[in-house]
Structure formats: structure tokens, C-alpha cells
Amino acid sequence: MLRYLIPALALLATPLQAQKQPDISAMIASDGLAAAEAMLDAAPETPSNRFALGGVRFLRAIEKTLQTRWRLGINAERTELPVLRLPVPPNPNPEPFTPDAIEAILAGLIADLAAAREPLAAIGDGDDVALPIAIGDLWFDININGARDDGEGVTQIGGAILTGRPLRAEDIPVIRFDTADAAWLAAYTHFLSAFAELVLAFEPTGQIDRVTEASRAMDAMAADTEYPNAFDYLFGQQIDRLAMIYFALKQQPDPAHTRAAHGHLLSMIAQNRVFWTRVAAETDNKGEWIPNDNQDQALGLRVPKGTGDRWQAVLADAEGVLNGELLIPHWRFREGAGINLKKLMENPVPVDIAEWAHGIGLLPYVEGGTRVRTDSWRDFELLLQGDGLLYVVFLN
């Protein structure tokens, strides 16, 4: 890290016109994200450095969740929850797990993502961001040993999620992040923050403790005999996870967290709109992360012409639902009535699956009005030939 402290101090003492953009990509490759963040904290506040700081803080937020999971031996890869589903190498000697770990991870994630947004918010439409990053240089110090080990590369951890296939070395290009991408990254911080706030709203710690203790008690019964079948071996842990989620959802959620999640989702859409406006104005074609109709995607991911317009139509519907202007259909309610999601998130109730399926549990939030249609999503899916959900992860 000391070898980057001296260049950082030199940058501060160099006239602005003589300053050169530091090689953030090489810095991360050799010393990791924590060292890069320390260097950028001391670097001049140029648009590119602000984006780099926001990006490194974003990746550090993910890294910290992976480190905590590795330290405690938390393997949640079978879940579909963002961040928590990323693979973590096994820890041969984990620390004892405590039920409050999940809430602690998510609370820390929210704080770290807010810190990532700070430098991104200072980047305006007229700023010139040009930050080349070799995706293969990025890695997470999951086992906290200060060195890059097998399984810690970003492409190894998330490549298949992003592209739908494992990334080979020859598939890993240099991305030239630009001004538009600052809004995309800000939108992603809001998306992950909304997810974390929703989980925290249901205070899962108590139910994690309850199910864990019950599982131990069941395992202890007749422990000197064999299981009659392999169901517990094959599905026991997954059933425990589902039970934790089910019991947590049946609790009264905290409105402060659901309202915070609601605000993050609206901010995500607003930043996404800024992103596509900036992208549409671009005339270059250099290592694009998400391209406009006249550009190429650097990873080779297929982004058909019109993707931006169709995705914006999907988000416009989502914004209408979040604002209560469009209502969510339910099989028990006729065409002129639906569920007002805004009211539900402002004053939430427990998620009782039977009551919600029947409709009785949602009746206080049902009102007359225009229901959201699936046309925009259908058009988006048709354009992307059925890969819409994969592109949701990419486009945010």
C-alpha cells in the first residue's frame, strides 16, 4: 500500500494541468480494493477519480459482505437473494455463527453503498469521465489474507451471472467507463439498498435463531440411529432457509425500512433515466459497458437496437406502480381495481401467503383505478428473445 501513498501525495502536489489519471485497474490487481480506496481518498477530485472512488467503494461494499460470510462460514448460494447468493470459498475454520449476522451484513451494506454514492453524485452531465478498467484485474479479498487466491476474481464470482456463461480469459476486455456509467452505478447502489432495507424490515434474526435451535433439537433426537431416508441430508438446510424466510415474512414489518426501500427504488429509476439520457448523447464507441444503438458492448453481450427504449418503458410502468398511479392486478379483483403498492410499502402488513393468495390480507390496499399492463415487459422480452431476466441484472 505504501507504494501507492507516495504517488497519491505527489498527485496532490502536482498542478492540475500536469496530473495524470492513475492506473486504478493495475492498482486493484496488485494491491486490492482497500488499497485503491485509500489512494483515491487522497487523490484530486477529478470526474474520473470521483467515479473510480464510487466504483471502488461499491466493490468494497460487496467485498465486505463476502468476507463476513467467509469468516462465519455462511453459504447461501442456493438463495436467489442479491449479494448473498454470490459464491464464497469454504472456510476450513469458521467463527461461530450468530443469528444477527445477516442483519449486520445488510446494515453494513446499506452504509457502504451510501458512501459509494457520495462521489458519484458530484458527477454532472458536463463532466468528462474516462476510466479504463480491465475486468480481469478486479478481485475480492474474500479470505482476508491480502492476496488474490483462486475463486476470488470478479469474473469467477459473477461472470456467469452477468453473461449467462463462464468468462474465459480471452473474453475479458478493458471497459472504458464514462460519465453515463456514473448514473448506472448510482442506480445499482439504490437497487441493492432497497433489497437490504426490505430484508431488514422483517427483522429475520429472531426467526433465524428459532429455526436454527429447532433444527439442532431435531438432530439431537435419537442421534445414535440412522436417518430413515436421505431427505434431511439433501434438503434439510434448504428447508431451514425457506422456513426462516417464511416465518420472518409473517411478522409485522418495520415501516421505516419499507419506506426507505420505496425511496431507493424510485431513486434507482430516476438514476436509470439519467443514464439512458447520457448514453443516447454519446458519439464514441470505446469499450462500452452499456451501449446505445450505435455502439458495441465490450463484453460481447448482445444488446439489440431499441433495448434502451424498451427498458425505459418497463421502468416507467414500475415507477407508476411505486407511485400508486398504476395498480397491481390480483385474480380476485376485477379489471377496474388493483393493489396500491405505494400504500402497502408506506404502511405494510405481514406477508401471509394464504391471506394474500385469497385476497383478504390485501383488501385494505385495493382501490379502483388503472391496472399496470404487461405490454412493456412482453415487448422487452420479445426483443431479447426470452432473456429479459438476465438483462435486468445487467441493465438495472
C-alpha positions, 0 to 999 in steps of 0.5 A, spaced: 500 500 500 505 504 501 507 504 494 501 507 492 501 513 498 507 516 495 504 517 488 497 519 491 501 525 495 505 527 489 498 527 485 496 532 490 502 536 489 502 536 482 498 542 478 492 540 475 494 541 468 500 536 469 496 530 473 495 524 470 489 519 471 492 513 475 492 506 473 486 504 478 485 497 474 493 495 475 492 498 482 486 493 484 490 487 481 496 488 485 494 491 491 486 490 492 480 494 493 482 497 500 488 499 497 485 503 491 480 506 496 485 509 500 489 512 494 483 515 491 481 518 498 487 522 497 487 523 490 484 530 486 477 530 485 477 529 478 470 526 474 474 520 473 477 519 480 470 521 483 467 515 479 473 510 480 472 512 488 464 510 487 466 504 483 471 502 488 467 503 494 461 499 491 466 493 490 468 494 497 461 494 499 460 487 496 467 485 498 465 486 505 459 482 505 463 476 502 468 476 507 463 476 513 460 470 510 467 467 509 469 468 516 462 465 519 462 460 514 455 462 511 453 459 504 447 461 501 448 460 494 442 456 493 438 463 495 436 467 489 437 473 494 442 479 491 449 479 494 448 473 498 447 468 493 454 470 490 459 464 491 464 464 497 470 459 498 469 454 504 472 456 510 476 450 513 475 454 520 469 458 521 467 463 527 461 461 530 455 463 527 450 468 530 443 469 528 444 477 527 449 476 522 445 477 516 442 483 519 449 486 520 451 484 513 445 488 510 446 494 515 453 494 513 451 494 506 446 499 506 452 504 509 457 502 504 453 503 498 451 510 501 458 512 501 459 509 494 454 514 492 457 520 495 462 521 489 458 519 484 453 524 485 458 530 484 458 527 477 454 532 472 452 531 465 458 536 463 463 532 466 468 528 462 469 521 465 474 516 462 476 510 466 479 504 463 478 498 467 480 491 465 475 486 468 480 481 469 484 485 474 478 486 479 478 481 485 475 480 492 479 479 498 474 474 500 479 470 505 482 476 508 489 474 507 491 480 502 492 476 496 488 474 490 487 466 491 483 462 486 475 463 486 476 470 488 476 474 481 470 478 479 469 474 473 469 467 477 464 470 482 459 473 477 461 472 470 456 467 469 451 471 472 452 477 468 453 473 461 449 467 462 456 463 461 463 462 464 468 468 462 474 465 459 480 469 459 480 471 452 473 474 453 475 479 458 476 486 455 478 493 458 471 497 459 472 504 458 467 507 463 464 514 462 460 519 465 453 515 463 456 509 467 456 514 473 448 514 473 448 506 472 452 505 478 448 510 482 442 506 480 445 499 482 447 502 489 439 504 490 437 497 487 441 493 492 439 498 498 432 497 497 433 489 497 437 490 504 432 495 507 426 490 505 430 484 508 431 488 514 424 490 515 422 483 517 427 483 522 429 475 520 434 474 526 429 472 531 426 467 526 433 465 524 435 463 531 428 459 532 429 455 526 436 454 527 435 451 535 429 447 532 433 444 527 439 442 532 433 439 537 431 435 531 438 432 530 439 431 537 433 426 537 435 419 537 442 421 534 445 414 535 440 411 529 440 412 522 436 417 518 430 413 515 431 416 508 436 421 505 431 427 505 434 431 511 441 430 508 439 433 501 434 438 503 434 439 510 438 446 510 434 448 504 428 447 508 431 451 514 432 457 509 425 457 506 422 456 513 426 462 516 424 466 510 417 464 511 416 465 518 420 472 518 415 474 512 409 473 517 411 478 522 409 485 522 414 489 518 418 495 520 415 501 516 421 505 516 425 500 512 419 499 507 419 506 506 426 507 505 426 501 500 420 505 496 425 511 496 431 507 493 427 504 488 424 510 485 431 513 486 434 507 482 429 509 476 430 516 476 438 514 476 436 509 470 433 515 466 439 519 467 443 514 464 439 512 458 439 520 457 447 520 457 448 514 453 443 516 447 448 523 447 454 519 446 458 519 439 464 514 441 464 507 441 470 505 446 469 499 450 462 500 452 459 497 458 452 499 456 451 501 449 446 505 445 444 503 438 450 505 435 455 502 439 458 495 441 458 492 448 465 490 450 463 484 453 460 481 447 453 481 450 448 482 445 444 488 446 439 489 440 437 496 437 431 499 441 433 495 448 434 502 451 427 504 449 424 498 451 427 498 458 425 505 459 418 503 458 418 497 463 421 502 468 416 507 467 410 502 468 414 500 475 415 507 477 407 508 476 406 502 480 411 505 486 407 511 485 400 508 486 398 511 479 398 504 476 395 498 480 397 491 481 392 486 478 390 480 483 385 474 480 380 476 485 379 483 483 376 485 477 379 489 471 377 496 474 381 495 481 388 493 483 393 493 489 396 500 491 403 498 492 405 505 494 400 504 500 402 497 502 410 499 502 408 506 506 404 502 511 405 494 510 402 488 513 405 481 514 406 477 508 401 471 509 401 467 503 394 464 504 391 471 506 394 474 500 393 468 495 385 469 497 385 476 497 383 478 504 390 480 507 390 485 501 383 488 501 385 494 505 390 496 499 385 495 493 382 501 490 379 502 483 383 505 478 388 503 472 391 496 472 399 496 470 399 492 463 404 487 461 405 490 454 412 493 456 415 487 459 412 482 453 415 487 448 422 487 452 422 480 452 420 479 445 426 483 443 431 479 447 428 473 445 426 470 452 432 473 456 429 479 459 431 476 466 438 476 465 438 483 462 435 486 468 441 484 472 445 487 467 441 493 465 438 495 472 
